[in-house]
Amino acid sequence: MLYLNVEHLRRCMQTLDSSLTFYRKAEPDSIDQEVFRNAIIKSYELTQETAFKLLKKALKAYGHGGKKLESIPIKTFCAWLLIMT
C-alpha cells in the first residue's frame, strides 16, 4: 500500500485559505489587499506544485514512467481539482 504524506499539501491549502480570508477583510485598493493578493497567487502556485508532485509520486508507484507523466498536462488537472475543492 502506498503512503503519501499530505501534511505539506494541507498546510499549503490552509495558507491559501487564510490569504483569501485576509484579502476579503482588507480595505479595497489598499496596500494590505495587494499584499494578500500576492500571497494568494504564491500560495496557489505552491499548492498546485505540491499536489502535482504527490500525484506524480502516486502514479509512479503504480508503474507509470516519469517521462510519460511529464508529457501529461497534469498541472491543468491539478488546477481544476483545487478549484473544485
FENHUCOR-V813267 format. One record per backbone hydrogen bond with DSSP energy under -1.0 kcal/mol. CO is the residue of the C=O (numbers start at 1). NH is the residue of the N-H. If there is no record, write none. Layout:
CO;NH / CO;NH
This chain:
6;10 / 7;11 / 8;12 / 9;13 / 10;14 / 11;15 / 12;16 / 13;17 / 14;18 / 15;19 / 16;20 / 17;21 / 18;22 / 19;23 / 20;24 / 21;25 / 22;26 / 27;30 / 30;34 / 31;35 / 32;36 / 33;37 / 34;38 / 35;39 / 36;40 / 37;41 / 38;42 / 39;43 / 40;44 / 41;45 / 42;46 / 43;47 / 44;48 / 45;49 / 46;50 / 47;51 / 48;52 / 49;53 / 50;54 / 51;55 / 52;56 / 53;57 / 54;58 / 55;59 / 56;60 / 57;61 / 59;64 / 60;63 / 65;69 / 66;70 / 67;71 / 69;72 / 72;74 / 73;77 / 74;78 / 75;79 / 76;80 / 77;81 / 78;82 / 79;83 / 80;84
